[in-house]
Amino acid sequence: MLGLSLWQPSAHLPLGLALLTALALGVLHGVTPDEHTWPITFSYAIGSYSTRRGLVAGVVFSTAFTLQRAAASELSYLALARWMQAPPVQGVVYVVAGTAMALAGRHILRRRADRAAAPPSAQGHPVPLPLAALHGFIAGWGFGAFATVLYTVLAPAMPSAALGWAPGFCFGIGTLLVQAGAGACFGRWSRRRGLGEDAGRAIATRVAGRTLAYGGLAFIAAGALVLLAPRPASLSVITPLEVHNLHHIGIGFVLAVGVVAGIGATSLWSETRRATRPMAPSPPSGSRG
């Protein structure tokens, strides 16, 4: 009897169960460390400096990601997506996504100084949401364990080409539900640092810019490694966890955790610590050196 399996779903699932599996896999995809979602959602949500704006950033990014997955799912049903599985494609996606991240980070850091003097009510969204949408669409073309199941098992299980897009769409919606919540949490976290409005906003924007800028360089380096040395880039550590993104610990996991924790969270901690550090008392006016 066929049932819901997120590890090895059957290739002969009925329509309803196939779509439910895609939705559940999307939720799991949003929860587990993934280089195509975590770094970008973290960057834009942290920079939003607001629970609501962080949620919006997560929704905007994930909506574009959902549209891409729906399109790729349709291509897979039509047996036109074999090229996405080629290792060079992953390298190209890393380079393109990394370039977009680095340019966005540079833009945010340069823009921050110009916006600092404006009152909060006139500043609008601290980070450009169209960039989040662009990143969502670019990142969606990455091919990993979840994409393998989606494109080789669930999309072909659809009864006709009219529904070929449906598994990808459901997968994207599952990811969106998690990323929207994560965006809200990251936005709230950046605000609850015990800082004043102006200082907190400046730090959040600076951290977002740095995470995108330096994270983008990390993605470009990873893409170059995949393209120039595909065998070393494909090395991974196998764990006993039968969970996609956690069974094989490879370059994608390193990028996801490294950018969010190594660059983003560390930068937020250091900037907050610097802002809350007591200032050294000024020497008496009559003292001599």
C-alpha positions in Angstrom: 0.0 0.0 0.0 1.4 3.4 -1.0 1.9 5.9 1.8 3.6 9.2 2.4 7.4 8.8 2.2 9.8 11.7 2.2 12.9 9.7 1.8 12.1 7.4 -1.1 8.7 8.2 -2.5 7.3 5.8 -5.1 7.3 6.7 -8.7 3.7 5.5 -9.0 1.9 7.7 -6.5 -1.7 8.8 -7.1 -2.2 12.5 -7.8 -3.2 13.6 -4.4 -0.5 11.7 -2.6 2.2 12.9 -5.0 1.2 16.6 -4.4 1.1 16.1 -0.7 4.5 14.5 -0.8 5.8 17.5 -2.8 4.3 19.9 -0.2 5.9 18.0 2.7 9.2 17.9 0.9 9.0 21.6 0.4 8.5 22.2 4.2 11.4 19.9 4.9 13.5 21.7 2.3 12.8 25.0 4.1 13.8 23.6 7.5 17.0 21.9 6.6 20.3 23.8 5.8 20.1 24.6 2.1 22.4 26.9 0.2 19.6 28.0 -2.2 17.3 29.4 0.6 19.0 30.0 4.0 21.7 32.6 3.1 19.4 34.8 1.0 16.4 34.7 3.3 18.6 35.4 6.3 20.3 38.4 4.6 17.1 40.2 3.4 15.1 39.4 6.6 17.9 40.6 8.9 18.2 43.8 6.9 14.5 44.4 7.1 14.7 45.2 10.9 11.1 44.3 11.3 9.0 41.1 11.9 6.5 42.2 9.2 9.1 43.2 6.7 11.1 40.1 7.4 8.1 38.0 6.7 7.5 40.0 3.4 11.1 39.4 2.4 10.7 35.7 3.0 7.5 35.6 1.0 8.9 37.6 -1.9 12.0 35.4 -2.2 10.0 32.2 -1.9 7.3 33.2 -4.3 9.9 33.7 -7.1 11.4 30.4 -6.0 8.0 28.7 -6.3 7.4 30.0 -9.8 10.8 28.6 -10.8 10.2 25.2 -9.3 6.8 25.0 -11.1 8.4 25.8 -14.4 11.2 23.3 -13.9 8.7 20.7 -12.8 6.8 21.2 -16.1 10.1 20.8 -18.0 10.8 17.6 -16.1 7.4 16.1 -17.0 8.2 16.9 -20.7 11.6 15.2 -20.2 13.3 18.5 -21.0 15.1 19.1 -17.7 17.9 16.5 -18.0 20.4 19.3 -18.5 19.7 20.7 -15.0 21.3 17.6 -13.5 24.6 18.2 -15.2 27.3 19.2 -12.7 28.4 22.3 -14.6 24.9 23.7 -14.2 25.2 23.7 -10.5 28.5 25.5 -10.8 27.0 28.1 -13.1 24.1 28.6 -10.7 26.5 29.2 -7.8 28.4 31.8 -9.8 25.3 33.6 -11.1 23.7 33.6 -7.7 26.9 34.6 -6.0 27.4 37.5 -8.4 23.9 38.7 -7.8 24.4 38.4 -4.0 27.7 40.3 -4.1 26.3 43.1 -6.2 23.2 43.3 -4.0 25.4 43.5 -0.9 27.6 46.2 -2.4 24.4 48.1 -3.3 23.0 47.9 0.2 26.2 49.0 1.8 26.6 52.0 -0.4 22.9 52.9 -0.1 23.0 52.7 3.7 25.0 55.9 4.1 22.6 57.8 1.9 19.5 56.6 3.8 20.9 57.1 7.3 19.8 60.7 7.5 16.2 60.0 6.5 13.6 59.4 9.2 12.5 55.8 9.6 9.0 56.6 8.3 10.5 57.8 5.0 13.0 55.0 4.5 10.7 52.3 3.1 12.0 48.8 3.0 15.7 48.8 4.0 16.6 46.3 1.4 15.3 46.1 -2.2 12.6 43.4 -2.5 13.0 43.1 -6.3 16.5 41.8 -5.6 15.0 39.1 -3.2 12.7 38.0 -6.0 15.5 37.9 -8.5 17.6 35.8 -6.1 14.7 33.4 -5.5 14.3 32.7 -9.2 18.0 32.3 -9.8 18.5 30.1 -6.7 15.7 27.8 -7.7 17.7 26.4 -10.6 20.1 24.8 -8.2 19.9 21.0 -8.3 20.2 19.0 -5.1 18.7 16.0 -3.3 15.2 17.5 -3.1 15.3 18.5 -6.8 16.2 15.0 -7.7 13.1 13.6 -6.1 10.9 16.4 -7.4 12.0 16.2 -11.0 12.6 12.4 -11.5 9.8 11.0 -9.3 7.0 13.4 -8.6 6.8 15.4 -11.8 6.7 12.3 -14.0 3.9 10.9 -11.8 1.5 13.5 -13.0 -1.3 12.2 -15.2 -0.8 14.8 -18.0 1.3 17.8 -19.0 -1.4 20.1 -17.8 -0.4 19.2 -14.2 3.4 18.8 -14.8 3.9 22.1 -12.9 1.9 21.1 -9.9 4.6 19.2 -7.9 7.0 22.0 -8.2 4.4 24.5 -7.2 3.4 22.5 -4.1 7.1 22.1 -3.2 7.6 25.8 -3.5 4.6 26.5 -1.3 5.9 24.2 1.4 9.3 26.1 1.2 7.5 29.4 1.3 5.6 28.5 4.5 8.9 27.9 6.3 10.9 30.7 4.8 8.1 33.3 5.5 8.2 32.3 9.2 12.0 32.2 9.2 12.1 35.7 7.6 9.7 37.0 10.3 11.9 35.5 13.1 15.1 36.8 11.6 13.6 40.3 11.2 12.4 40.2 14.8 15.7 38.9 16.0 17.6 41.8 14.4 15.3 44.3 16.1 15.5 42.8 19.6 19.1 43.6 20.2 18.5 46.1 22.9 19.6 49.0 20.7 18.0 52.3 19.8 16.0 52.6 16.5 18.7 54.3 14.5 21.6 52.2 15.7 19.7 48.9 15.4 18.6 49.7 11.9 22.1 50.7 10.8 23.5 47.5 12.2 20.9 45.3 10.6 21.4 46.9 7.2 25.2 46.6 7.5 25.0 42.9 8.5 22.6 42.2 5.5 25.0 43.9 3.1 28.0 42.1 4.5 26.3 38.7 4.4 25.3 39.2 0.8 28.6 40.6 -0.3 30.9 38.1 1.4 28.5 35.3 1.0 28.3 36.0 -2.7 32.1 35.8 -3.0 31.8 32.4 -1.2 29.2 31.2 -3.8 31.4 32.4 -6.7 34.4 30.5 -5.3 32.2 27.4 -4.8 30.9 27.7 -8.4 34.4 28.0 -9.7 35.5 24.9 -7.8 32.5 22.9 -9.2 33.4 24.0 -12.7 37.1 23.6 -12.5 37.5 20.7 -10.2 34.1 18.8 -10.2 35.5 15.7 -8.5 36.8 17.4 -5.3 33.7 19.6 -5.2 31.4 16.5 -5.2 33.0 15.0 -2.1 30.7 14.6 0.9 30.4 13.0 4.3 27.6 10.5 4.6 25.6 10.6 7.8 23.1 8.0 9.2 20.3 10.6 9.0 17.9 9.6 6.2 16.9 13.2 5.6 17.7 15.1 2.4 20.3 17.8 2.9 21.5 16.1 6.0 22.4 12.6 4.7 25.2 14.0 2.5 27.2 16.8 4.1 28.9 18.5 1.2 29.6 21.8 -0.5 26.0 22.9 -0.3 25.7 22.4 3.5 29.0 24.2 4.0 27.7 27.2 2.0 24.4 27.3 3.8 25.8 27.1 7.3 29.0 29.0 6.6 27.3 32.1 5.1 24.4 32.3 7.7 26.4 31.4 10.8 30.0 32.1 9.8 29.3 35.5 8.2 25.8 36.6 9.1 25.3 35.7 12.7 29.0 36.4 13.6 28.7 39.8 12.0 25.5 40.6 13.8 27.0 39.5 17.2 30.2 41.6 16.7 28.4 44.7 15.5 25.9 44.5 18.4 28.7 43.9 20.9 30.6 46.9 19.5 27.5 49.1 19.7 26.8 48.2 23.3 30.3 48.3 24.6 30.7 51.1 27.2 32.8 54.0 25.9 36.1 54.8 27.6 35.8 57.9 29.8 37.4 61.0 28.4 40.5 62.2 30.2 40.2 65.3 32.4 40.5 68.5 30.4 43.5 69.6 32.4 45.5 66.4 32.2 48.7 66.1 30.3 49.9 63.2 28.2 
